[in-house]
Amino acid sequence: MFEVKSKNDSLKKLREKIEEFLSLGTMVGVLVDPRQRIMEVYSLQKETITLHDGDVFIVPEILPGWEFPVEEIWAPEFD
């Protein structure tokens, strides 16, 4: 599951929502914070991983061999 933080969202509440989904059987939860340009990756019985530009997002539990550069998730800037 993905949660994308908007200006009005509370990080605490989004993290709690992801934890609730994990407790109900979701394998991986991702919190995307465009303002900070980070992704927090949650999964049961693993530590949360924080990804930044330059990192690669992978979810081998669900998509073995699939990779996605974090900086590609952000909206492009137009001149």
mmJSON file of the N, C-alpha and C atoms, coordinates in Angstrom:
{"data_MODEL":{"atom_site":{
"group_PDB":["ATOM","ATOM","ATOM","ATOM","ATOM","ATOM","ATOM","ATOM","ATOM","ATOM","ATOM","ATOM","ATOM","ATOM","ATOM","ATOM","ATOM","ATOM","ATOM","ATOM","ATOM","ATOM","ATOM","ATOM","ATOM","ATOM","ATOM","ATOM","ATOM","ATOM","ATOM","ATOM","ATOM","ATOM","ATOM","ATOM","ATOM","ATOM","ATOM","ATOM","ATOM","ATOM","ATOM","ATOM","ATOM","ATOM","ATOM","ATOM","ATOM","ATOM","ATOM","ATOM","ATOM","ATOM","ATOM","ATOM","ATOM","ATOM","ATOM","ATOM","ATOM","ATOM","ATOM","ATOM","ATOM","ATOM","ATOM","ATOM","ATOM","ATOM","ATOM","ATOM","ATOM","ATOM","ATOM","ATOM","ATOM","ATOM","ATOM","ATOM","ATOM","ATOM","ATOM","ATOM","ATOM","ATOM","ATOM","ATOM","ATOM","ATOM","ATOM","ATOM","ATOM","ATOM","ATOM","ATOM","ATOM","ATOM","ATOM","ATOM","ATOM","ATOM","ATOM","ATOM","ATOM","ATOM","ATOM","ATOM","ATOM","ATOM","ATOM","ATOM","ATOM","ATOM","ATOM","ATOM","ATOM","ATOM","ATOM","ATOM","ATOM","ATOM","ATOM","ATOM","ATOM","ATOM","ATOM","ATOM","ATOM","ATOM","ATOM","ATOM","ATOM","ATOM","ATOM","ATOM","ATOM","ATOM","ATOM","ATOM","ATOM","ATOM","ATOM","ATOM","ATOM","ATOM","ATOM","ATOM","ATOM","ATOM","ATOM","ATOM","ATOM","ATOM","ATOM","ATOM","ATOM","ATOM","ATOM","ATOM","ATOM","ATOM","ATOM","ATOM","ATOM","ATOM","ATOM","ATOM","ATOM","ATOM","ATOM","ATOM","ATOM","ATOM","ATOM","ATOM","ATOM","ATOM","ATOM","ATOM","ATOM","ATOM","ATOM","ATOM","ATOM","ATOM","ATOM","ATOM","ATOM","ATOM","ATOM","ATOM","ATOM","ATOM","ATOM","ATOM","ATOM","ATOM","ATOM","ATOM","ATOM","ATOM","ATOM","ATOM","ATOM","ATOM","ATOM","ATOM","ATOM","ATOM","ATOM","ATOM","ATOM","ATOM","ATOM","ATOM","ATOM","ATOM","ATOM","ATOM","ATOM","ATOM","ATOM","ATOM","ATOM","ATOM","ATOM","ATOM","ATOM","ATOM","ATOM","ATOM","ATOM","ATOM","ATOM","ATOM","ATOM"],
"id":[1,2,3,4,5,6,7,8,9,10,11,12,13,14,15,16,17,18,19,20,21,22,23,24,25,26,27,28,29,30,31,32,33,34,35,36,37,38,39,40,41,42,43,44,45,46,47,48,49,50,51,52,53,54,55,56,57,58,59,60,61,62,63,64,65,66,67,68,69,70,71,72,73,74,75,76,77,78,79,80,81,82,83,84,85,86,87,88,89,90,91,92,93,94,95,96,97,98,99,100,101,102,103,104,105,106,107,108,109,110,111,112,113,114,115,116,117,118,119,120,121,122,123,124,125,126,127,128,129,130,131,132,133,134,135,136,137,138,139,140,141,142,143,144,145,146,147,148,149,150,151,152,153,154,155,156,157,158,159,160,161,162,163,164,165,166,167,168,169,170,171,172,173,174,175,176,177,178,179,180,181,182,183,184,185,186,187,188,189,190,191,192,193,194,195,196,197,198,199,200,201,202,203,204,205,206,207,208,209,210,211,212,213,214,215,216,217,218,219,220,221,222,223,224,225,226,227,228,229,230,231,232,233,234,235,236,237],
"type_symbol":["N","C","C","N","C","C","N","C","C","N","C","C","N","C","C","N","C","C","N","C","C","N","C","C","N","C","C","N","C","C","N","C","C","N","C","C","N","C","C","N","C","C","N","C","C","N","C","C","N","C","C","N","C","C","N","C","C","N","C","C","N","C","C","N","C","C","N","C","C","N","C","C","N","C","C","N","C","C","N","C","C","N","C","C","N","C","C","N","C","C","N","C","C","N","C","C","N","C","C","N","C","C","N","C","C","N","C","C","N","C","C","N","C","C","N","C","C","N","C","C","N","C","C","N","C","C","N","C","C","N","C","C","N","C","C","N","C","C","N","C","C","N","C","C","N","C","C","N","C","C","N","C","C","N","C","C","N","C","C","N","C","C","N","C","C","N","C","C","N","C","C","N","C","C","N","C","C","N","C","C","N","C","C","N","C","C","N","C","C","N","C","C","N","C","C","N","C","C","N","C","C","N","C","C","N","C","C","N","C","C","N","C","C","N","C","C","N","C","C","N","C","C","N","C","C","N","C","C","N","C","C","N","C","C","N","C","C"],
"label_atom_id":["N","CA","C","N","CA","C","N","CA","C","N","CA","C","N","CA","C","N","CA","C","N","CA","C","N","CA","C","N","CA","C","N","CA","C","N","CA","C","N","CA","C","N","CA","C","N","CA","C","N","CA","C","N","CA","C","N","CA","C","N","CA","C","N","CA","C","N","CA","C","N","CA","C","N","CA","C","N","CA","C","N","CA","C","N","CA","C","N","CA","C","N","CA","C","N","CA","C","N","CA","C","N","CA","C","N","CA","C","N","CA","C","N","CA","C","N","CA","C","N","CA","C","N","CA","C","N","CA","C","N","CA","C","N","CA","C","N","CA","C","N","CA","C","N","CA","C","N","CA","C","N","CA","C","N","CA","C","N","CA","C","N","CA","C","N","CA","C","N","CA","C","N","CA","C","N","CA","C","N","CA","C","N","CA","C","N","CA","C","N","CA","C","N","CA","C","N","CA","C","N","CA","C","N","CA","C","N","CA","C","N","CA","C","N","CA","C","N","CA","C","N","CA","C","N","CA","C","N","CA","C","N","CA","C","N","CA","C","N","CA","C","N","CA","C","N","CA","C","N","CA","C","N","CA","C","N","CA","C","N","CA","C","N","CA","C","N","CA","C","N","CA","C","N","CA","C"],
"label_alt_id":[null,null,null,null,null,null,null,null,null,null,null,null,null,null,null,null,null,null,null,null,null,null,null,null,null,null,null,null,null,null,null,null,null,null,null,null,null,null,null,null,null,null,null,null,null,null,null,null,null,null,null,null,null,null,null,null,null,null,null,null,null,null,null,null,null,null,null,null,null,null,null,null,null,null,null,null,null,null,null,null,null,null,null,null,null,null,null,null,null,null,null,null,null,null,null,null,null,null,null,null,null,null,null,null,null,null,null,null,null,null,null,null,null,null,null,null,null,null,null,null,null,null,null,null,null,null,null,null,null,null,null,null,null,null,null,null,null,null,null,null,null,null,null,null,null,null,null,null,null,null,null,null,null,null,null,null,null,null,null,null,null,null,null,null,null,null,null,null,null,null,null,null,null,null,null,null,null,null,null,null,null,null,null,null,null,null,null,null,null,null,null,null,null,null,null,null,null,null,null,null,null,null,null,null,null,null,null,null,null,null,null,null,null,null,null,null,null,null,null,null,null,null,null,null,null,null,null,null,null,null,null,null,null,null,null,null,null],
"label_comp_id":["MET","MET","MET","PHE","PHE","PHE","GLU","GLU","GLU","VAL","VAL","VAL","LYS","LYS","LYS","SER","SER","SER","LYS","LYS","LYS","ASN","ASN","ASN","ASP","ASP","ASP","SER","SER","SER","LEU","LEU","LEU","LYS","LYS","LYS","LYS","LYS","LYS","LEU","LEU","LEU","ARG","ARG","ARG","GLU","GLU","GLU","LYS","LYS","LYS","ILE","ILE","ILE","GLU","GLU","GLU","GLU","GLU","GLU","PHE","PHE","PHE","LEU","LEU","LEU","SER","SER","SER","LEU","LEU","LEU","GLY","GLY","GLY","THR","THR","THR","MET","MET","MET","VAL","VAL","VAL","GLY","GLY","GLY","VAL","VAL","VAL","LEU","LEU","LEU","VAL","VAL","VAL","ASP","ASP","ASP","PRO","PRO","PRO","ARG","ARG","ARG","GLN","GLN","GLN","ARG","ARG","ARG","ILE","ILE","ILE","MET","MET","MET","GLU","GLU","GLU","VAL","VAL","VAL","TYR","TYR","TYR","SER","SER","SER","LEU","LEU","LEU","GLN","GLN","GLN","LYS","LYS","LYS","GLU","GLU","GLU","THR","THR","THR","ILE","ILE","ILE","THR","THR","THR","LEU","LEU","LEU","HIS","HIS","HIS","ASP","ASP","ASP","GLY","GLY","GLY","ASP","ASP","ASP","VAL","VAL","VAL","PHE","PHE","PHE","ILE","ILE","ILE","VAL","VAL","VAL","PRO","PRO","PRO","GLU","GLU","GLU","ILE","ILE","ILE","LEU","LEU","LEU","PRO","PRO","PRO","GLY","GLY","GLY","TRP","TRP","TRP","GLU","GLU","GLU","PHE","PHE","PHE","PRO","PRO","PRO","VAL","VAL","VAL","GLU","GLU","GLU","GLU","GLU","GLU","ILE","ILE","ILE","TRP","TRP","TRP","ALA","ALA","ALA","PRO","PRO","PRO","GLU","GLU","GLU","PHE","PHE","PHE","ASP","ASP","ASP"],
"label_asym_id":["A","A","A","A","A","A","A","A","A","A","A","A","A","A","A","A","A","A","A","A","A","A","A","A","A","A","A","A","A","A","A","A","A","A","A","A","A","A","A","A","A","A","A","A","A","A","A","A","A","A","A","A","A","A","A","A","A","A","A","A","A","A","A","A","A","A","A","A","A","A","A","A","A","A","A","A","A","A","A","A","A","A","A","A","A","A","A","A","A","A","A","A","A","A","A","A","A","A","A","A","A","A","A","A","A","A","A","A","A","A","A","A","A","A","A","A","A","A","A","A","A","A","A","A","A","A","A","A","A","A","A","A","A","A","A","A","A","A","A","A","A","A","A","A","A","A","A","A","A","A","A","A","A","A","A","A","A","A","A","A","A","A","A","A","A","A","A","A","A","A","A","A","A","A","A","A","A","A","A","A","A","A","A","A","A","A","A","A","A","A","A","A","A","A","A","A","A","A","A","A","A","A","A","A","A","A","A","A","A","A","A","A","A","A","A","A","A","A","A","A","A","A","A","A","A","A","A","A","A","A","A","A","A","A","A","A","A"],
"label_entity_id":["1","1","1","1","1","1","1","1","1","1","1","1","1","1","1","1","1","1","1","1","1","1","1","1","1","1","1","1","1","1","1","1","1","1","1","1","1","1","1","1","1","1","1","1","1","1","1","1","1","1","1","1","1","1","1","1","1","1","1","1","1","1","1","1","1","1","1","1","1","1","1","1","1","1","1","1","1","1","1","1","1","1","1","1","1","1","1","1","1","1","1","1","1","1","1","1","1","1","1","1","1","1","1","1","1","1","1","1","1","1","1","1","1","1","1","1","1","1","1","1","1","1","1","1","1","1","1","1","1","1","1","1","1","1","1","1","1","1","1","1","1","1","1","1","1","1","1","1","1","1","1","1","1","1","1","1","1","1","1","1","1","1","1","1","1","1","1","1","1","1","1","1","1","1","1","1","1","1","1","1","1","1","1","1","1","1","1","1","1","1","1","1","1","1","1","1","1","1","1","1","1","1","1","1","1","1","1","1","1","1","1","1","1","1","1","1","1","1","1","1","1","1","1","1","1","1","1","1","1","1","1","1","1","1","1","1","1"],
"label_seq_id":[1,1,1,2,2,2,3,3,3,4,4,4,5,5,5,6,6,6,7,7,7,8,8,8,9,9,9,10,10,10,11,11,11,12,12,12,13,13,13,14,14,14,15,15,15,16,16,16,17,17,17,18,18,18,19,19,19,20,20,20,21,21,21,22,22,22,23,23,23,24,24,24,25,25,25,26,26,26,27,27,27,28,28,28,29,29,29,30,30,30,31,31,31,32,32,32,33,33,33,34,34,34,35,35,35,36,36,36,37,37,37,38,38,38,39,39,39,40,40,40,41,41,41,42,42,42,43,43,43,44,44,44,45,45,45,46,46,46,47,47,47,48,48,48,49,49,49,50,50,50,51,51,51,52,52,52,53,53,53,54,54,54,55,55,55,56,56,56,57,57,57,58,58,58,59,59,59,60,60,60,61,61,61,62,62,62,63,63,63,64,64,64,65,65,65,66,66,66,67,67,67,68,68,68,69,69,69,70,70,70,71,71,71,72,72,72,73,73,73,74,74,74,75,75,75,76,76,76,77,77,77,78,78,78,79,79,79],
"pdbx_PDB_ins_code":[null,null,null,null,null,null,null,null,null,null,null,null,null,null,null,null,null,null,null,null,null,null,null,null,null,null,null,null,null,null,null,null,null,null,null,null,null,null,null,null,null,null,null,null,null,null,null,null,null,null,null,null,null,null,null,null,null,null,null,null,null,null,null,null,null,null,null,null,null,null,null,null,null,null,null,null,null,null,null,null,null,null,null,null,null,null,null,null,null,null,null,null,null,null,null,null,null,null,null,null,null,null,null,null,null,null,null,null,null,null,null,null,null,null,null,null,null,null,null,null,null,null,null,null,null,null,null,null,null,null,null,null,null,null,null,null,null,null,null,null,null,null,null,null,null,null,null,null,null,null,null,null,null,null,null,null,null,null,null,null,null,null,null,null,null,null,null,null,null,null,null,null,null,null,null,null,null,null,null,null,null,null,null,null,null,null,null,null,null,null,null,null,null,null,null,null,null,null,null,null,null,null,null,null,null,null,null,null,null,null,null,null,null,null,null,null,null,null,null,null,null,null,null,null,null,null,null,null,null,null,null,null,null,null,null,null,null],
"Cartn_x":[0.831,0.0,0.874,0.388,1.09,0.225,0.834,0.205,1.078,0.478,1.215,0.771,1.718,1.412,1.09,-0.037,-0.38,-0.027,-0.211,0.116,-0.629,-1.852,-2.699,-2.62,-1.919,-1.83,-0.863,-1.149,-0.263,0.592,1.918,2.799,2.469,2.192,1.871,0.648,-0.403,-1.624,-1.399,-0.624,-0.333,0.478,1.448,2.247,1.371,0.454,-0.469,-1.355,-1.811,-2.649,-1.882,-0.633,0.19,0.376,0.675,0.84,-0.435,-1.593,-2.864,-3.033,-2.733,-2.837,-1.875,-0.665,0.28,-0.271,-0.905,-1.464,-2.62,-3.222,-4.338,-3.897,-2.58,-2.083,-1.388,-1.37,-0.642,0.837,1.5,2.902,3.864,3.58,4.478,3.636,4.046,3.414,4.48,4.149,5.109,4.476,5.186,4.773,5.645,5.012,5.725,5.503,6.6,6.523,7.216,6.426,7.023,7.753,7.294,7.951,9.373,9.558,10.889,11.645,10.936,11.513,12.082,11.237,11.618,10.479,10.858,9.908,10.272,9.278,9.487,8.833,9.603,9.11,8.931,7.693,7.329,6.981,7.399,6.949,7.01,6.197,6.128,7.476,7.803,8.996,10.296,10.287,11.502,11.544,12.737,12.858,12.41,11.867,11.465,12.706,12.603,13.706,13.292,14.159,13.915,14.792,14.137,14.84,14.833,15.939,16.108,16.483,16.574,17.081,18.439,18.677,19.915,19.746,18.681,18.395,17.496,17.394,16.542,15.501,14.236,13.125,12.97,13.027,12.806,11.845,11.074,10.183,10.291,11.397,11.613,10.539,9.846,8.786,7.623,7.422,6.276,6.706,7.757,8.207,9.7,10.087,11.508,12.124,13.281,13.995,13.567,12.444,11.956,12.656,13.071,13.746,13.193,13.168,12.665,13.484,14.225,15.0,14.065,14.336,13.464,13.241,14.277,14.112,13.137,12.816,11.882,10.429,10.154,8.77,8.273,9.191,8.8,8.349,7.376,6.87,7.995,8.054,9.11,8.864,9.946,9.836,9.88,9.015,8.938,9.534,10.304,10.906,9.939],
"Cartn_y":[-1.173,0.0,1.234,2.3,3.575,4.645,5.473,6.676,7.843,8.841,10.024,11.183,11.78,12.859,14.145,14.743,16.061,17.105,18.387,19.462,19.319,18.845,18.806,17.5,16.512,15.212,15.254,14.436,14.249,13.008,13.174,12.007,10.921,11.329,10.355,9.52,10.185,9.457,8.545,9.004,8.161,6.937,7.127,5.991,5.003,5.506,4.634,3.854,4.515,3.844,2.709,2.962,1.919,0.756,1.054,-0.013,-0.836,-0.177,-0.9,-1.841,-1.352,-2.206,-3.392,-3.161,-4.269,-5.309,-4.855,-5.799,-6.604,-6.078,-6.769,-7.641,-7.716,-8.627,-7.998,-6.668,-6.03,-6.353,-6.69,-7.102,-5.927,-4.856,-3.703,-2.429,-1.441,-0.126,0.918,1.886,2.932,4.292,5.112,6.487,7.387,8.13,9.022,10.452,11.161,12.553,13.423,13.979,14.756,16.011,16.63,17.849,17.561,16.442,16.068,15.196,14.754,13.859,12.581,11.969,10.692,9.688,8.422,7.32,6.47,6.18,5.286,3.954,2.876,1.559,0.713,0.248,-0.536,-1.957,-2.924,-4.303,-4.988,-6.003,-6.703,-7.294,-7.18,-7.789,-7.328,-6.128,-5.528,-4.075,-3.541,-2.133,-1.281,-0.105,0.834,1.328,1.398,1.874,3.234,4.221,5.535,5.698,6.0,6.154,7.613,8.03,9.392,9.337,10.527,10.581,9.88,9.131,8.361,6.92,6.647,5.277,4.591,3.287,2.497,1.781,1.944,1.291,-0.111,-1.108,-2.496,-3.145,-4.093,-4.879,-6.342,-7.004,-8.373,-9.346,-9.001,-9.875,-9.984,-8.914,-8.856,-8.882,-8.119,-7.989,-8.283,-9.544,-9.874,-9.358,-8.703,-8.204,-6.828,-6.303,-4.988,-3.909,-2.824,-1.717,-0.403,0.616,1.927,3.011,3.827,4.911,5.926,6.243,7.119,8.463,9.058,10.399,10.411,9.252,9.204,9.313,9.232,9.319,10.756,11.696,13.09,13.7,14.605,15.282,16.074,16.035,16.813,18.311,19.043,20.503,21.031,21.973,22.537,23.938,24.252,25.583,26.552],
"Cartn_z":[0.0,0.0,0.0,-0.645,-0.679,-0.035,0.771,1.307,0.884,0.235,-0.19,0.686,1.391,2.323,1.565,1.934,1.406,2.465,2.124,3.067,4.385,4.34,5.533,6.311,5.799,6.472,7.645,8.629,9.771,9.515,9.601,9.428,10.444,11.67,12.722,12.335,11.869,11.501,10.29,9.322,8.159,8.565,9.453,9.933,10.693,11.511,12.245,11.271,10.209,9.211,8.532,8.19,7.563,8.525,9.795,10.794,10.93,10.869,10.958,9.764,8.567,7.376,7.463,7.974,8.14,9.103,10.174,11.15,10.567,9.499,8.847,7.676,7.447,6.424,5.238,5.164,4.074,4.215,3.123,3.208,3.302,2.557,2.521,2.482,3.272,3.252,2.984,2.15,1.796,2.048,2.807,3.045,2.191,1.283,0.372,0.854,1.104,1.533,0.481,-0.455,-1.542,-1.068,0.008,0.492,0.955,1.654,2.144,1.157,0.093,-0.923,-0.291,0.548,1.151,0.995,1.064,1.109,2.328,3.152,4.289,3.935,4.004,3.612,4.876,5.087,6.256,5.835,6.622,6.44,7.795,7.949,9.233,9.611,10.864,11.452,10.803,10.211,9.662,10.103,10.214,10.542,9.362,9.67,8.636,7.899,6.602,5.76,5.195,5.329,4.752,3.517,2.396,1.127,0.688,0.085,-0.411,-1.889,-2.509,-3.874,-3.918,-4.951,-5.071,-4.612,-3.83,-3.39,-4.413,-4.307,-5.194,-4.347,-4.732,-4.049,-4.618,-3.749,-4.151,-3.157,-3.616,-2.76,-3.177,-2.795,-3.251,-2.77,-1.676,-1.164,-2.143,-2.924,-3.825,-5.29,-5.616,-7.001,-7.108,-7.053,-7.135,-8.436,-8.314,-9.471,-9.949,-9.434,-9.838,-9.021,-9.677,-9.016,-9.537,-8.659,-9.051,-8.368,-9.121,-8.513,-7.84,-6.588,-5.805,-6.492,-7.052,-7.637,-8.811,-9.376,-10.497,-10.064,-8.762,-8.295,-8.196,-8.062,-7.878,-9.197,-9.105,-10.298,-10.952,-12.265,-12.95,-12.781,-12.777,-12.721,-14.134,-14.402,-15.74,-15.727,-16.775,-16.902,-17.524],
"occupancy":[1.0,1.0,1.0,1.0,1.0,1.0,1.0,1.0,1.0,1.0,1.0,1.0,1.0,1.0,1.0,1.0,1.0,1.0,1.0,1.0,1.0,1.0,1.0,1.0,1.0,1.0,1.0,1.0,1.0,1.0,1.0,1.0,1.0,1.0,1.0,1.0,1.0,1.0,1.0,1.0,1.0,1.0,1.0,1.0,1.0,1.0,1.0,1.0,1.0,1.0,1.0,1.0,1.0,1.0,1.0,1.0,1.0,1.0,1.0,1.0,1.0,1.0,1.0,1.0,1.0,1.0,1.0,1.0,1.0,1.0,1.0,1.0,1.0,1.0,1.0,1.0,1.0,1.0,1.0,1.0,1.0,1.0,1.0,1.0,1.0,1.0,1.0,1.0,1.0,1.0,1.0,1.0,1.0,1.0,1.0,1.0,1.0,1.0,1.0,1.0,1.0,1.0,1.0,1.0,1.0,1.0,1.0,1.0,1.0,1.0,1.0,1.0,1.0,1.0,1.0,1.0,1.0,1.0,1.0,1.0,1.0,1.0,1.0,1.0,1.0,1.0,1.0,1.0,1.0,1.0,1.0,1.0,1.0,1.0,1.0,1.0,1.0,1.0,1.0,1.0,1.0,1.0,1.0,1.0,1.0,1.0,1.0,1.0,1.0,1.0,1.0,1.0,1.0,1.0,1.0,1.0,1.0,1.0,1.0,1.0,1.0,1.0,1.0,1.0,1.0,1.0,1.0,1.0,1.0,1.0,1.0,1.0,1.0,1.0,1.0,1.0,1.0,1.0,1.0,1.0,1.0,1.0,1.0,1.0,1.0,1.0,1.0,1.0,1.0,1.0,1.0,1.0,1.0,1.0,1.0,1.0,1.0,1.0,1.0,1.0,1.0,1.0,1.0,1.0,1.0,1.0,1.0,1.0,1.0,1.0,1.0,1.0,1.0,1.0,1.0,1.0,1.0,1.0,1.0,1.0,1.0,1.0,1.0,1.0,1.0,1.0,1.0,1.0,1.0,1.0,1.0,1.0,1.0,1.0,1.0,1.0,1.0],
"B_iso_or_equiv":[0.0,0.0,0.0,0.0,0.0,0.0,0.0,0.0,0.0,0.0,0.0,0.0,0.0,0.0,0.0,0.0,0.0,0.0,0.0,0.0,0.0,0.0,0.0,0.0,0.0,0.0,0.0,0.0,0.0,0.0,0.0,0.0,0.0,0.0,0.0,0.0,0.0,0.0,0.0,0.0,0.0,0.0,0.0,0.0,0.0,0.0,0.0,0.0,0.0,0.0,0.0,0.0,0.0,0.0,0.0,0.0,0.0,0.0,0.0,0.0,0.0,0.0,0.0,0.0,0.0,0.0,0.0,0.0,0.0,0.0,0.0,0.0,0.0,0.0,0.0,0.0,0.0,0.0,0.0,0.0,0.0,0.0,0.0,0.0,0.0,0.0,0.0,0.0,0.0,0.0,0.0,0.0,0.0,0.0,0.0,0.0,0.0,0.0,0.0,0.0,0.0,0.0,0.0,0.0,0.0,0.0,0.0,0.0,0.0,0.0,0.0,0.0,0.0,0.0,0.0,0.0,0.0,0.0,0.0,0.0,0.0,0.0,0.0,0.0,0.0,0.0,0.0,0.0,0.0,0.0,0.0,0.0,0.0,0.0,0.0,0.0,0.0,0.0,0.0,0.0,0.0,0.0,0.0,0.0,0.0,0.0,0.0,0.0,0.0,0.0,0.0,0.0,0.0,0.0,0.0,0.0,0.0,0.0,0.0,0.0,0.0,0.0,0.0,0.0,0.0,0.0,0.0,0.0,0.0,0.0,0.0,0.0,0.0,0.0,0.0,0.0,0.0,0.0,0.0,0.0,0.0,0.0,0.0,0.0,0.0,0.0,0.0,0.0,0.0,0.0,0.0,0.0,0.0,0.0,0.0,0.0,0.0,0.0,0.0,0.0,0.0,0.0,0.0,0.0,0.0,0.0,0.0,0.0,0.0,0.0,0.0,0.0,0.0,0.0,0.0,0.0,0.0,0.0,0.0,0.0,0.0,0.0,0.0,0.0,0.0,0.0,0.0,0.0,0.0,0.0,0.0,0.0,0.0,0.0,0.0,0.0,0.0],
"pdbx_formal_charge":[null,null,null,null,null,null,null,null,null,null,null,null,null,null,null,null,null,null,null,null,null,null,null,null,null,null,null,null,null,null,null,null,null,null,null,null,null,null,null,null,null,null,null,null,null,null,null,null,null,null,null,null,null,null,null,null,null,null,null,null,null,null,null,null,null,null,null,null,null,null,null,null,null,null,null,null,null,null,null,null,null,null,null,null,null,null,null,null,null,null,null,null,null,null,null,null,null,null,null,null,null,null,null,null,null,null,null,null,null,null,null,null,null,null,null,null,null,null,null,null,null,null,null,null,null,null,null,null,null,null,null,null,null,null,null,null,null,null,null,null,null,null,null,null,null,null,null,null,null,null,null,null,null,null,null,null,null,null,null,null,null,null,null,null,null,null,null,null,null,null,null,null,null,null,null,null,null,null,null,null,null,null,null,null,null,null,null,null,null,null,null,null,null,null,null,null,null,null,null,null,null,null,null,null,null,null,null,null,null,null,null,null,null,null,null,null,null,null,null,null,null,null,null,null,null,null,null,null,null,null,null,null,null,null,null,null,null],
"auth_seq_id":[1,1,1,2,2,2,3,3,3,4,4,4,5,5,5,6,6,6,7,7,7,8,8,8,9,9,9,10,10,10,11,11,11,12,12,12,13,13,13,14,14,14,15,15,15,16,16,16,17,17,17,18,18,18,19,19,19,20,20,20,21,21,21,22,22,22,23,23,23,24,24,24,25,25,25,26,26,26,27,27,27,28,28,28,29,29,29,30,30,30,31,31,31,32,32,32,33,33,33,34,34,34,35,35,35,36,36,36,37,37,37,38,38,38,39,39,39,40,40,40,41,41,41,42,42,42,43,43,43,44,44,44,45,45,45,46,46,46,47,47,47,48,48,48,49,49,49,50,50,50,51,51,51,52,52,52,53,53,53,54,54,54,55,55,55,56,56,56,57,57,57,58,58,58,59,59,59,60,60,60,61,61,61,62,62,62,63,63,63,64,64,64,65,65,65,66,66,66,67,67,67,68,68,68,69,69,69,70,70,70,71,71,71,72,72,72,73,73,73,74,74,74,75,75,75,76,76,76,77,77,77,78,78,78,79,79,79],
"auth_comp_id":["MET","MET","MET","PHE","PHE","PHE","GLU","GLU","GLU","VAL","VAL","VAL","LYS","LYS","LYS","SER","SER","SER","LYS","LYS","LYS","ASN","ASN","ASN","ASP","ASP","ASP","SER","SER","SER","LEU","LEU","LEU","LYS","LYS","LYS","LYS","LYS","LYS","LEU","LEU","LEU","ARG","ARG","ARG","GLU","GLU","GLU","LYS","LYS","LYS","ILE","ILE","ILE","GLU","GLU","GLU","GLU","GLU","GLU","PHE","PHE","PHE","LEU","LEU","LEU","SER","SER","SER","LEU","LEU","LEU","GLY","GLY","GLY","THR","THR","THR","MET","MET","MET","VAL","VAL","VAL","GLY","GLY","GLY","VAL","VAL","VAL","LEU","LEU","LEU","VAL","VAL","VAL","ASP","ASP","ASP","PRO","PRO","PRO","ARG","ARG","ARG","GLN","GLN","GLN","ARG","ARG","ARG","ILE","ILE","ILE","MET","MET","MET","GLU","GLU","GLU","VAL","VAL","VAL","TYR","TYR","TYR","SER","SER","SER","LEU","LEU","LEU","GLN","GLN","GLN","LYS","LYS","LYS","GLU","GLU","GLU","THR","THR","THR","ILE","ILE","ILE","THR","THR","THR","LEU","LEU","LEU","HIS","HIS","HIS","ASP","ASP","ASP","GLY","GLY","GLY","ASP","ASP","ASP","VAL","VAL","VAL","PHE","PHE","PHE","ILE","ILE","ILE","VAL","VAL","VAL","PRO","PRO","PRO","GLU","GLU","GLU","ILE","ILE","ILE","LEU","LEU","LEU","PRO","PRO","PRO","GLY","GLY","GLY","TRP","TRP","TRP","GLU","GLU","GLU","PHE","PHE","PHE","PRO","PRO","PRO","VAL","VAL","VAL","GLU","GLU","GLU","GLU","GLU","GLU","ILE","ILE","ILE","TRP","TRP","TRP","ALA","ALA","ALA","PRO","PRO","PRO","GLU","GLU","GLU","PHE","PHE","PHE","ASP","ASP","ASP"],
"auth_asym_id":["A","A","A","A","A","A","A","A","A","A","A","A","A","A","A","A","A","A","A","A","A","A","A","A","A","A","A","A","A","A","A","A","A","A","A","A","A","A","A","A","A","A","A","A","A","A","A","A","A","A","A","A","A","A","A","A","A","A","A","A","A","A","A","A","A","A","A","A","A","A","A","A","A","A","A","A","A","A","A","A","A","A","A","A","A","A","A","A","A","A","A","A","A","A","A","A","A","A","A","A","A","A","A","A","A","A","A","A","A","A","A","A","A","A","A","A","A","A","A","A","A","A","A","A","A","A","A","A","A","A","A","A","A","A","A","A","A","A","A","A","A","A","A","A","A","A","A","A","A","A","A","A","A","A","A","A","A","A","A","A","A","A","A","A","A","A","A","A","A","A","A","A","A","A","A","A","A","A","A","A","A","A","A","A","A","A","A","A","A","A","A","A","A","A","A","A","A","A","A","A","A","A","A","A","A","A","A","A","A","A","A","A","A","A","A","A","A","A","A","A","A","A","A","A","A","A","A","A","A","A","A","A","A","A","A","A","A"],
"auth_atom_id":["N","CA","C","N","CA","C","N","CA","C","N","CA","C","N","CA","C","N","CA","C","N","CA","C","N","CA","C","N","CA","C","N","CA","C","N","CA","C","N","CA","C","N","CA","C","N","CA","C","N","CA","C","N","CA","C","N","CA","C","N","CA","C","N","CA","C","N","CA","C","N","CA","C","N","CA","C","N","CA","C","N","CA","C","N","CA","C","N","CA","C","N","CA","C","N","CA","C","N","CA","C","N","CA","C","N","CA","C","N","CA","C","N","CA","C","N","CA","C","N","CA","C","N","CA","C","N","CA","C","N","CA","C","N","CA","C","N","CA","C","N","CA","C","N","CA","C","N","CA","C","N","CA","C","N","CA","C","N","CA","C","N","CA","C","N","CA","C","N","CA","C","N","CA","C","N","CA","C","N","CA","C","N","CA","C","N","CA","C","N","CA","C","N","CA","C","N","CA","C","N","CA","C","N","CA","C","N","CA","C","N","CA","C","N","CA","C","N","CA","C","N","CA","C","N","CA","C","N","CA","C","N","CA","C","N","CA","C","N","CA","C","N","CA","C","N","CA","C","N","CA","C","N","CA","C","N","CA","C","N","CA","C","N","CA","C","N","CA","C","N","CA","C","N","CA","C"],
"pdbx_PDB_model_num":[1,1,1,1,1,1,1,1,1,1,1,1,1,1,1,1,1,1,1,1,1,1,1,1,1,1,1,1,1,1,1,1,1,1,1,1,1,1,1,1,1,1,1,1,1,1,1,1,1,1,1,1,1,1,1,1,1,1,1,1,1,1,1,1,1,1,1,1,1,1,1,1,1,1,1,1,1,1,1,1,1,1,1,1,1,1,1,1,1,1,1,1,1,1,1,1,1,1,1,1,1,1,1,1,1,1,1,1,1,1,1,1,1,1,1,1,1,1,1,1,1,1,1,1,1,1,1,1,1,1,1,1,1,1,1,1,1,1,1,1,1,1,1,1,1,1,1,1,1,1,1,1,1,1,1,1,1,1,1,1,1,1,1,1,1,1,1,1,1,1,1,1,1,1,1,1,1,1,1,1,1,1,1,1,1,1,1,1,1,1,1,1,1,1,1,1,1,1,1,1,1,1,1,1,1,1,1,1,1,1,1,1,1,1,1,1,1,1,1,1,1,1,1,1,1,1,1,1,1,1,1,1,1,1,1,1,1]
}}}
